[in-house]
Amino acid sequence: MSSSNTESFINMDNDEVTTRPIGRNAAKRKATNSTSSSENAGSKQRMVAEEVLKHETPEIVAEVYNFRDLAHATENFNPDLLVGKGGFGRVYKGHLEGKDQDVAVKQLDMIGVQGNSEFLAEVLTLSRVRHPNLVNLIGYCANGHQRLLVYEYMTNGSLEEHIFDLDDDKTPFDWHTRMMLAKGVAKGLEYLHNEADPPIIYRDLKSSNILLDDDMNPKLSDFGLAKFGPKEGEDHISTRVMGTYGHSSPEYAMTGELTTKSDVYSFGVVFLELISGRKVIDHRRPSEEKNLITWAQPLFKDQSKHPMVADPLLNGDYPIKCLHQAIAIAAMCLQEEPNTRPYMSDVVVALDYLAMVQDDHKPSGD
């Protein structure tokens, strides 16, 4: 809440979306009175306003866009401008003429309450946070049944595009770049866990959700599954199991119990992918290698076998001691028991060192 004791209210009347600060009592009266209006489209539109009030979010600083403006920015969602798609919608490259700015426009697939929930999660979460390793939400649109999010455009795509199945025109990341990327991702998670208020559990960390800017700085994107952390006195939240197979922690996948240590496990998966150049699940590999975690874990205990884990595209060009340390970090994050996993703040400290080591890049066989 702001110092003037106001909240952000999203007016969904007549398919027009505006934001304005209003007092708590007035906001509650507005939400209550709106229930007497039409019971169909109007009731769905009011969900946004009611959710904002329920979460007592600070004023939403993201801009509000009309659907027509975003259709124009994306050339009517031209398939040639499609830059990504997933379970919750499609992402288009767009251009805001008024700002002379390239943007990414995410058009959500609205499937009942769940679709609206993903939209609300992103708006509410990204309205609370600002960090160099989190994607910046520029604005959103909630006209009628349309739900769209407008982000800064990340010119270098996703991490996934740079570590798996590389095109011939792409140079593999060297060791130092991989450690810098891991450090940036870890810092983004550390901020969500330790500095966001309340803490935020990201819940969907994977290489396709890590975007890279002009300078190859990583930024976490796609907060549709994010959850606010446990309340005081509680050690977890219980929620329907969502996320991506292979990246979710064992305890969350089995019980639906979610903690920040669930994100730590997912970080361990992504970090191991960075080290190895392998996907966590790859059905093209021999049966014993299809699951990266089960294949790699026996190798963790024998340092002489660590080079087998390293990406062959590195050609052995890494400090061998740093490889040992990196694998040790991944192994700790991937512990079966959540309480034995490190905090992201500890991971950041360890990666600070690994990201600093640039010299002595000697082949591991020397």
N, C-alpha and C positions, 0 to 999 in steps of 0.2 A: 504494500500500500504506500501511496505517496504521502508526503508530509502534510498535504492539505486534506488528508483523510478522504480521498476520492478513489474510485475504482474505474477500471476500463469497462465500458459497456458497449456491446455490439448490437446495434439496432438492425434487426433483420426484416423490418416491415417493408412491404412492397418490393422485395428482391433487391433493395439497396442496402449497402453496408457502410456504416460510418462508425467511428469511434469517438467517444467524448467522455470526459471525466464527470461522474455524477456522485452524489452522496449515497451512502449505503441504503438508507431508507427509501429514497426515491428509486434506486435500482431495484430493490425488492418489490416495490409497488409496481414497477414497470413489468417485471417478470411475472408477477401474479396476475396483473390485468390482462396480459397477453394471452392467458389461457382461455379467455372467453372469445377469442377470435377463431378463425377457421381451424378445423381439426385436422386438415390434411397437410398441405405443403407448409403452411404457416407454422405448424407445430414442430416440424423438422427444422425449420429455419431458426426457431427460438432456442433450439438446443445449444447453439453456440453461446448466446447470451447467458443462458442459465448455467452453463459449464464455467464460464468465466467468473460469474458471481460465486459459484460454489468453491472455486479454488482460490478466491481472493487474490488473484494475480495482480501485480503492479500494472500500471498503465502500459498497454501494448504499444510499443514504439514503432512497430512495423507499419508500413503504409498499407492503405486499403485500395485495392484496384477493382475496376469494373471488368466484368468478363469480356466485354467488347475490346477493351484496351489490350488485354492479354492475348486475345485472338489475333488482333492486329500485330502485336509484337512477335508472334510466332507464325505469321503468314497463315492464319487459320489452322494452326497446328499441323503445319506441313510435314509429311512423313520424312522429307529430306532433312528436317531439322531435329528429328528424333535422336537423342543422345543416350537414352537409357530407358529401361523399363523393368518392372518388377512386380511383386505380388500386389502392390498398392497403387499402381498407376504407371504413367509414362512421363518422361522428362524431355522437354524440348529446349533447344537453344532459342533465345529470343533477344530482341533489341528494344529497349525503351527509348524512343526518340526524344522524349522530353528531357531525359537524363543523359542521352547519348551513351548508354551503358548496355553492354551485353549481360544477359541474365540467363539463369536456368529456371524454366517454368515447369513445375511439377503438377500434373493434372491427375488428381486422385480418382480411382475407380470407387464410386460411391455404392457400397453394398450395405444398405440399411444402417443400423446403429454402429456397426464395426467400422465402416468407412468413415463415418463422421467422427468416431473416436480417434482414428489415426490423424485426422486433420487437426482436431483439438489438441492432441498430444504435442504435435509439432509447434503449433502456434503458442500454446501455453509454455512449453519447455523453452523454446528459443527466445521467448520474450523475457525470460528470466536470466539469460546467460549471455556473456560476451567474453570470448577468449580467442587468441590467435589460432588455436587448433580446433575450433568449432566453426562450421560453416555459418555465414551471416544470413539471417532471414531478412530480406528487404521488404517483403510485403506479402499479402494474401488476398484471396477473393472468395467470397461466399455468396455469390448471387444465385438465388433459387436453389437448384440441386447441384450446382457446380461448386467444387472445392478445389482451389488451386493455391500453390505456394510459390513464391518468387524468391530465389536465392541469388547470391553472387555467382557468376559463372566461373567455373574452375577449368582453366584452359588445358590442363594436362590429364584430364579424365580421372579415372579411379586407379587406386593402387593395383587392383586386380589386373588391369590392362598392361601393367609394367612388369609383373613377376610371373605370369602364367602365359604359356603359348605365345611368346613374343613374335611380333611381326618382324620381317627381315630388316626393316628400316629402323628398328628400335635397338638401342644399345642396352645390354643388361646393366642393372644397377650394380655399382661396386660395393664393397663391404662397408665403407664409411657412409655412403648414402643410405644403405639399409639401416644402419644403426641410428642415423639422424632421423629417418622416417619413424622408426620404432619409438625413439625418444619423443617426437612430436605427438604421436598417438597416445603414448603414456601420459603426457602432460595434459592432453585434452580430457582423458578419463580422470586423472587426479583432480582436475578442476571440478568436474561434475560431482565427484565423490566428496571432496573436502571443502570446496569453496562455495558451491551453489547452495542456496538456502530456500527450501530444504534440499538435502542431497538428491542427486538424480542418478538412477541406475539406467544405463544406456540400453542394455538388453539385446542389442542386435549388432555387435561389433563383428565386422567381416571386411575383407579387402575391398569388396565392391562398394562399401559404404564409407570408405576413406578416400577423399578426393584430394587432388594435388593442384596447387596454384601455379602461377608463372614461375616461382622460384622453387618449386617442388616441396613446398611446405605442406604437410598433411593436415586435413581438416575432417573431423567427423561430420557426417551428414545423415539424413534420414532418421529423424527422431520420432517416427510414428509409433514405435514400441516402447519408448522411454517411459519410466515410471518414477514418481517421486518416492524417495527412500522411506525406510521404516520410521514410524513416529517414535518419540522419546519413550524409552522403556521397552521397545520391541526390537528384536534382532533380525527380523525379516518381514517381507510382505508376501502374501500368497496371491497368486494370480494365474490365470489360464496360461498354459505353456504356449509360447509363441517363439519366434526366432528362426534360426537356420540350422538344419541338421548338421552336426559335426562341430558347430561353434558354441552350442549351449553347454553349460556346465552339467555334470551328471546329476547333481542334486536337484537342480531346477528342472531338468528334463523328466525326472522321475516323480517329483513331489509338487512342483509348481512353487516351491519356496525360493524367493529371490532376494539376494543380498548384493552388496557391492563386490563381494568375492566372486559372484557369478560373472561379472565383467572382467575380473582378473583372469579367470579361466579363459574367457574368450580372447583376451589379449594374448595369453600364452599360445593359443592356436594361431593367431595372426602372426605373432613373432616367429613361431616355428615355420610358418609358410614363407616369411621373409628370408629366414636363414637358409631354407632348403630349396626354395623355388617350386615346391610341391603344393598341390591343393590338399586340403584336409581330407576330402573324399574325392577319389579319382578312380572311376570304374575302368579306366583304360589300362591301369597297371595290373601286374600279377596279383592274385588274390591276397597274398600276405602283405602287399604294399598298398592296397586300396585305401586303407584308413591310415592317414599319416601318423596319428598319435600312437596307435597300437604298434605300428612298424618302428617308430623312432624310440619309444620309451625303453626298450631293452638296450639300445645303443647309448642312452644317456649315461649309464653307469660305467662305461668303459671309454676312457678318454682316447685311447688309441683308435677307436671306431668313430670318433666325432667327425672326422673329415668325410665319412660316408653320408652324414646328415647334411653337410654343406652343399649348396647349389653347385652343380658341375659347371655352370656358366661363370662362376667366380674363378675357375681355373686355379684353385688353390691360393689365390692372391688375397690373403688375410692373415693377420697376426694370430698364430695358433692359440696363444693364451686367451685372446679375445673370443675366439670361437668357443673355447671351453667355458668361458664366463657367460657368453650369450646362451649357450645350451643349458647351463645351470639355471639361469634366470627363467628360461622357458619351462624347464622341468619343475621349478618351484611353483610357477603359475598354474601348471597343469596337475597339481596334486589332487588326488581324489577327494580328500577331506578339505572342505573350504577353509576351516580354521587354520590349516597349515600353509595356506597360500599367503604370499606377502600382500601388503597394502600397495596401492598404486604409487603412493609417495615413496615407498622403498624402491620400487621398480625404477622410478624416475632417477633416483640417486645413482643406482647401478648403471643405468643407461647413459647418464651424464658422462661417466668415465669412458664407456665404450665408444660414445660418439666423439670424444676428444681424441682418441687414438687414431691418428692418420698415418703416422710414419711406420717404418718397419713392416711394410706390406710384403712379406717374404712368402713365397710358396710354402705350403705346409709340409712339403716333403723335404725342404732344405735342412 
